[in-house]
Amino acid sequence: ISHYYYSKMHIVFVLILCVLGAFLITYKGKGKWESRLSNLAGYCAFGIASLPTKFKGFRPPEYAGNQYLELCKPVTDFWGSVHFGFAGALFACFVIFCLYFFQKPDDDYTGEELKKFNKRKRLYKICGWVIIVSIAMIGILNFIIEPEEVGLFVYSTFIFETTSMCAFGIAWLVKGSAALKKVPVIRNLIQPLR
């Protein structure tokens, strides 16, 4: 996903990361540790937006004409590693949200509400594990198969980053759905869980 920095979607990519970062920093969770984790995730999103990944691997050589943004100096290995550090920390924050903070009940549930909360907990766990497996697959496939190769695994990083982001998005939307459950469309979507 970070290679969008070099594409025609550069401004949209950076804008989305900045909005995500601002949202996470302004989010005050149920406690000080959730708020601190949210702040850390927000700063990581700003770090990803501020420090581009290396151009290497942007597109196969035959698509080099697709490049939109050309930097004055190429990104060094050090700054590319810092970018990946921010991305890894952001995904780690997402895992902690799904597997720890989202598991805590918002209220004292009983009866049918408790059953629905337990369904939500299972969903949060599934989302957390999808993120973990996706990030592990990125590491495994990048060490086994070179990103420049043409074939099935050329876009594996993009695919697994996307599955990670979608999993966190689903978990976040379900967690925040209590505030929106009176909206008819939302109510119909989350009825089994809320």
HELIX and SHEET records of a PDB file:
HELIX    1   1 SER A    2  TYR A    6  5                                   5    
HELIX    2   2 HIS A   10  THR A   26  1                                  17    
HELIX    3   3 LYS A   32  SER A   50  1                                  19    
HELIX    4   4 PRO A   61  ASN A   66  5                                   6    
HELIX    5   5 ASP A   77  LEU A   99  1                                  23    
HELIX    6   6 PHE A  101  GLN A  103  5                                   3    
HELIX    7   7 GLY A  111  ILE A  144  1                                  34    
HELIX    8   8 SER A  156  LYS A  175  1                                  20    
HELIX    9   9 GLY A  176  LEU A  180  5                                   5    
HELIX   10  10 PRO A  184  ILE A  190  1                                   7    
END                                                                             
